[in-house]
């Protein structure tokens, strides 16, 4: 078997066998197949596509390139959620403790932000001392003892995906739906959860900007999960405007804490309840979604979700005084309010532009290795469909560099489109793939 023959076969639009896919993935992971051949193969996949069987075989080959955790040795069933990324999406910080408070273990390995999309690890690291480098043994012990884990990927999960993703990022092949699906699902399968809710974002601030592409990606990931013996559903959720109000690491953590105390922005709270409800159904803790959502609402209202979050912070050596008193978290030295320039209805708050403005302040990374300022960010005071009068609050900039305030102010005003006639609010969700 030769790599070039596999490249040619896919270039010509032919179906690859499981053996050919496994050979190529293993060869590239171990350095026997060079980058230039892997780049040619990835471009062939982008242009010619893969069917569901090929994509499943690719996913399993990447999952099997490293360790696969067996969570059944410490819990009967563990669940996980995965978001395809967005602006203001701090859902994990609320959903995970709420689900754990309902008696369903959650073991999650999260990532950092890159580009306009924030990362859960960066948000939770706003808590001084919080460890995101748990070993495999620590991960399993804490899952069994506490029932909740939120850490970084510190074990050797799907190393093939790491190599392929870095290659795709510089060869113009990131947008291939089979490659995205196999990338996400190989890590989820390797991480060991038996039930997974996929939160597939759609819109201006998402990787999938239109509903048709998002639907295709969601269907493919669900099919891969099911064929791999996992229980999987996918939600198609809106990311045309930021989720909730806060964009920025400590700001988003504070908003999550508020939500865990029974408050929080209405859209963000409703999103968390929906995602959490589906996890409880998949994990056999609720017989239907209505009951699952009611259980999550109860956990947020009676303080049990908050106590679960505190147990998580303590277990991973975070200074719990910072979540008990969020005023101790990092705060920006400069607050600048942006008001509505005229009367009107909000027609658009471009999530991507808001996310990029937050990066300008230092809340995210333009490239790997950039240092994040946990204190800075943006509060969004309105939603699509709102009617504002001139002078009413639109955004608040949280900055630590006065020179950045004006360019960020300009960028945020450009993110908003206005209408003189009423505008319908955006839906939270566009559909469910089961």
C-alpha positions in Angstrom: 0.0 0.0 0.0 1.3 3.4 -0.9 0.2 6.9 0.3 0.2 8.3 -3.3 -2.2 5.7 -4.5 -4.6 6.6 -1.6 -4.3 10.3 -2.6 -5.0 9.6 -6.2 -8.0 7.4 -5.4 -9.6 10.1 -3.3 -8.6 12.8 -5.9 -10.6 10.8 -8.4 -13.6 10.7 -6.1 -13.5 7.1 -5.2 -14.3 5.5 -1.9 -11.4 4.6 0.4 -11.5 1.3 2.3 -11.1 1.2 6.1 -7.6 -0.4 5.7 -6.5 2.5 3.4 -7.7 5.1 5.8 -6.1 3.4 8.8 -2.8 3.0 6.9 -2.8 6.7 6.0 -3.7 8.0 9.5 -1.1 5.7 11.1 1.6 6.6 8.6 1.1 10.3 9.1 0.9 10.1 12.9 4.2 8.2 13.1 5.9 10.4 10.5 6.2 7.8 7.7 3.9 9.9 5.5 5.2 13.5 5.0 3.2 16.7 5.4 3.1 17.4 1.7 1.3 14.1 1.0 -1.1 14.6 4.0 -1.9 18.1 2.7 -2.7 16.7 -0.8 -4.9 14.0 0.8 -6.7 16.6 2.9 -7.4 18.8 -0.1 -8.7 15.8 -2.0 -11.1 15.1 0.9 -12.2 18.7 0.9 -12.9 18.7 -2.8 -14.3 15.2 -3.2 -15.8 14.5 0.2 -16.3 11.3 2.2 -19.4 9.2 2.8 -20.6 8.4 6.3 -18.8 5.1 6.4 -15.4 6.6 5.4 -15.8 9.4 7.9 -16.6 6.9 10.7 -13.5 4.9 9.7 -11.4 8.1 9.7 -12.8 9.0 13.2 -12.0 5.6 14.7 -8.5 5.5 13.1 -7.8 8.9 14.7 -9.3 7.9 18.1 -7.3 4.7 18.1 -4.0 6.7 17.4 -3.7 7.3 21.2 -5.2 6.5 24.5 -8.9 5.8 24.9 -10.3 6.3 28.4 -12.6 3.8 29.9 -14.8 5.8 32.3 -17.0 2.7 33.1 -14.4 1.6 35.6 -15.3 4.5 37.9 -19.0 5.4 37.0 -21.9 3.6 35.4 -22.4 6.3 32.8 -20.7 9.6 32.2 -21.9 12.3 29.8 -20.1 15.1 27.9 -21.1 18.1 25.8 -19.3 19.7 23.0 -19.8 23.1 21.5 -18.4 24.0 18.0 -17.4 27.4 19.4 -19.0 30.8 19.7 -18.9 34.2 21.3 -20.1 34.5 24.9 -20.6 30.7 25.1 -19.8 29.9 28.7 -22.4 27.1 28.7 -20.1 24.4 30.2 -19.6 26.4 33.4 -23.3 26.1 34.1 -24.5 22.9 32.4 -21.8 20.7 33.8 -22.4 21.4 37.5 -26.2 21.5 37.0 -26.1 18.1 35.4 -23.8 16.7 38.1 -26.1 18.1 40.8 -28.8 15.9 39.3 -26.7 12.8 40.0 -25.2 12.3 36.5 -21.4 12.3 36.4 -19.8 14.7 33.9 -16.1 14.3 32.9 -15.0 16.9 30.4 -11.8 17.9 28.7 -12.1 21.4 27.3 -9.9 23.6 25.1 -8.6 27.1 24.9 -9.9 29.9 22.7 -8.3 30.7 19.4 -9.5 33.5 17.1 -12.9 35.1 17.9 -14.2 32.0 19.7 -13.6 31.8 23.4 -12.2 28.8 25.3 -13.7 27.2 28.4 -10.2 26.6 30.0 -9.3 30.3 29.7 -12.6 31.2 31.5 -12.2 28.8 34.4 -8.5 29.8 34.8 -9.8 33.2 35.9 -10.0 31.4 39.2 -6.5 31.6 40.8 -5.0 28.2 41.4 -7.5 26.2 39.3 -5.7 23.2 37.8 -6.4 22.3 34.2 -3.6 19.7 33.9 -5.0 16.7 35.6 -3.4 13.4 34.8 -5.4 10.4 33.6 -5.3 8.9 37.0 -6.4 12.2 38.7 -9.2 12.6 36.1 -10.6 9.1 36.8 -10.3 9.4 40.6 -12.0 12.8 40.7 -14.8 11.6 38.4 -15.5 8.7 40.6 -15.2 10.6 43.9 -16.8 14.0 43.1 -18.8 13.2 39.9 -17.5 16.2 38.0 -14.3 17.1 36.2 -13.3 20.0 34.0 -9.7 19.9 32.8 -7.5 20.3 29.7 -6.5 17.5 27.4 -3.5 16.2 29.4 -3.6 12.6 28.2 -2.6 11.4 24.8 -6.0 11.5 23.2 -6.3 11.3 19.4 -2.8 12.5 18.6 -3.5 12.0 14.9 -6.2 14.7 15.1 -3.7 17.2 16.5 -1.4 16.6 13.6 -4.1 16.8 11.0 -5.7 19.9 12.5 -2.4 21.8 12.5 -2.0 20.8 8.9 -5.5 21.8 7.9 -5.1 25.2 9.5 -2.3 26.1 7.1 -3.5 24.4 4.0 -7.0 25.8 3.5 -8.7 22.6 4.3 -10.4 23.4 7.7 -13.8 23.7 6.2 -14.1 20.1 5.1 -17.2 18.7 6.9 -15.8 15.1 7.1 -12.6 16.4 8.5 -14.4 18.6 11.1 -16.7 15.7 12.1 -13.9 13.2 12.5 -11.8 15.8 14.4 -14.6 16.5 17.0 -15.8 12.9 17.3 -12.4 11.2 17.6 -11.6 13.3 20.7 -15.0 12.7 22.2 -14.8 8.9 21.6 -11.2 8.8 23.0 -12.4 10.8 26.1 -14.7 7.9 27.1 -18.1 9.5 27.7 -20.9 7.1 26.8 -23.5 9.9 26.0 -22.7 13.2 24.2 -24.7 16.3 23.4 -23.3 18.3 20.5 -24.0 22.0 20.4 -23.5 22.9 16.8 -23.4 26.7 16.4 -24.9 28.4 13.3 -24.5 32.0 12.1 -22.2 35.0 11.8 -20.2 34.0 14.9 -19.9 30.3 14.1 -17.8 28.2 11.9 -20.9 27.0 10.1 -22.5 30.2 8.8 -25.6 28.6 7.2 -28.1 26.1 8.4 -27.7 23.6 5.6 -24.0 23.1 6.4 -24.6 23.0 10.1 -27.3 20.4 9.6 -25.0 18.2 7.4 -22.2 18.4 10.0 -24.6 17.6 12.9 -26.1 14.6 11.1 -22.7 13.2 10.3 -21.4 13.6 13.9 -24.5 12.0 15.3 -24.1 9.1 12.8 -20.5 8.6 13.8 -21.3 8.6 17.5 -24.1 6.1 17.1 -22.1 3.8 15.0 -19.4 3.9 17.7 -21.8 2.8 20.4 -22.4 6.3 21.9 -25.7 8.0 22.6 -25.5 11.2 20.7 -27.8 14.1 19.9 -27.0 17.4 18.2 -28.6 20.8 18.8 -28.4 23.5 16.1 -28.1 26.7 18.1 -27.9 30.4 17.0 -24.6 32.2 17.0 -25.5 35.3 15.0 -25.3 37.4 18.2 -23.3 36.8 21.3 -24.8 34.3 23.8 -25.7 36.0 27.1 -24.2 39.4 27.8 -20.6 38.8 28.8 -17.7 38.4 26.3 -14.4 38.0 28.0 -13.0 35.5 30.5 -13.6 36.8 34.1 -16.7 38.6 32.8 -18.1 35.3 31.5 -17.2 33.5 34.7 -19.1 36.1 36.7 -22.1 35.7 34.4 -22.0 31.9 34.9 -21.8 32.3 38.7 -24.8 34.6 38.5 -26.7 31.9 36.5 -25.7 29.2 39.0 -27.3 31.4 41.6 -30.6 31.4 39.7 -30.1 34.6 37.7 -28.2 35.3 34.5 -29.4 36.6 31.1 -32.6 35.0 29.9 -31.2 33.6 26.6 -28.1 32.1 28.2 -30.2 30.5 31.1 -32.7 29.0 28.6 -29.8 27.7 26.5 -28.2 26.0 29.5 -31.5 24.5 30.6 -32.1 23.0 27.1 -28.6 21.5 26.8 -28.7 20.2 30.3 -32.1 18.6 29.8 -30.9 16.7 26.8 -27.9 15.4 28.8 -30.2 14.1 31.6 -32.3 12.3 29.0 -29.3 10.7 27.3 -27.9 9.7 30.7 -31.1 8.0 31.8 -31.8 10.5 34.6 -34.9 11.9 33.0 -37.5 10.0 30.9 -38.2 13.0 28.6 -36.9 16.5 27.8 -39.6 18.3 29.8 -38.6 16.4 33.0 -34.9 16.9 32.2 -35.3 20.7 31.8 -37.4 20.9 35.0 -34.6 19.1 36.9 -32.0 21.6 35.6 -34.2 24.5 36.5 -34.6 23.1 40.0 -30.8 22.6 40.4 -30.2 26.2 39.4 -32.9 27.4 41.7 -32.3 25.4 44.9 -28.5 26.0 45.1 -27.4 22.4 44.3 -25.9 23.4 40.9 -23.9 26.1 42.7 -22.7 23.7 45.3 -21.6 21.3 42.6 -19.6 24.1 41.0 -17.9 24.9 44.3 -17.0 21.2 44.7 -15.4 21.3 41.3 -13.3 24.4 42.1 -12.2 22.9 45.4 -11.3 19.5 43.9 -9.1 21.2 41.2 -7.4 23.4 43.8 -9.0 26.7 42.7 -9.3 29.4 45.3 -13.0 29.1 46.1 -13.1 32.5 47.8 -12.9 34.1 44.3 -16.2 32.4 43.2 -17.8 33.0 46.6 -17.0 36.7 46.2 -16.7 37.4 42.4 -15.7 41.0 43.1 -12.2 39.5 43.9 -11.9 38.3 40.2 -9.7 40.3 37.9 -11.4 43.6 37.0 -10.5 46.0 34.2 -9.2 49.5 35.1 -11.2 51.3 32.3 -15.0 51.0 31.8 -16.4 52.8 28.7 -20.1 52.8 27.9 -21.3 52.9 24.3 -24.8 54.1 23.8 -27.3 53.9 21.0 -26.6 56.6 18.4 -30.3 57.0 17.5 -33.7 55.6 18.1 -34.4 52.2 16.4 -34.7 48.5 16.5 -31.6 46.3 16.6 -31.5 44.1 13.4 -28.1 42.6 13.9 -25.3 42.3 16.5 -22.6 40.5 14.6 -21.2 37.9 17.0 -18.0 37.6 15.0 -17.3 41.3 15.1 -17.9 41.5 18.8 -15.6 38.5 19.4 -12.9 40.1 17.3 -13.3 43.4 19.3 -12.8 41.4 22.5 -9.5 40.0 21.0 -8.4 43.6 20.3 -8.7 44.2 24.1 -6.7 41.1 24.9 -9.5 38.8 25.9 -8.5 36.2 23.3 -5.7 35.0 21.1 -5.0 36.1 17.6 -2.4 33.3 17.5 -1.3 30.4 19.7 0.9 31.6 22.5 -0.7 35.0 22.9 -1.2 36.0 26.6 -4.8 36.6 27.7 -5.9 39.3 30.0 -8.7 37.7 32.0 -10.1 41.1 33.1 -10.9 42.6 29.8 -13.9 42.1 27.6 -17.3 43.5 26.5 -20.8 43.5 28.1 -23.6 43.5 25.5 -26.7 45.2 26.8 -29.2 44.5 24.0 -30.4 41.7 21.7 -31.7 41.5 18.2 -35.3 42.7 18.2 -34.9 45.2 21.1 -36.1 48.7 20.7 -33.6 51.3 21.9 -33.8 55.1 22.4 -30.9 57.3 21.6 -28.5 57.3 24.6 -29.5 54.0 26.0 -26.7 51.5 26.9 -25.6 49.3 24.0 -22.1 48.0 25.1 -19.7 48.5 28.0 -16.0 48.1 27.1 -13.8 46.7 29.9 -10.2 47.6 29.0 -6.8 47.9 30.6 -5.3 50.0 27.8 -6.8 53.4 27.0 -5.4 53.4 23.5 -7.6 50.4 22.6 -10.9 51.9 23.7 -11.6 54.0 20.6 -10.8 51.4 17.9 -12.9 48.9 19.9 -15.7 51.4 20.2 -15.7 51.9 16.4 -15.6 48.1 15.8 -18.6 47.5 18.1 -20.7 50.2 16.5 -20.0 48.6 13.1 -21.2 45.3 14.5 -24.7 46.6 15.0 -27.3 47.1 12.2 -30.4 49.1 12.8 -34.0 49.1 11.5 -36.7 51.7 11.8 -39.4 49.0 11.9 -39.9 46.2 14.4 -37.5 43.2 14.1 -38.2 39.6 15.3 -35.9 38.2 18.0 -33.6 35.5 16.9 -34.4 31.9 17.9 -32.2 30.1 20.4 -32.3 26.8 18.5 -33.0 25.8 14.9 -33.4 22.1 15.3 -32.4 18.8 16.9 -30.7 15.9 15.2 -31.3 12.5 16.9 
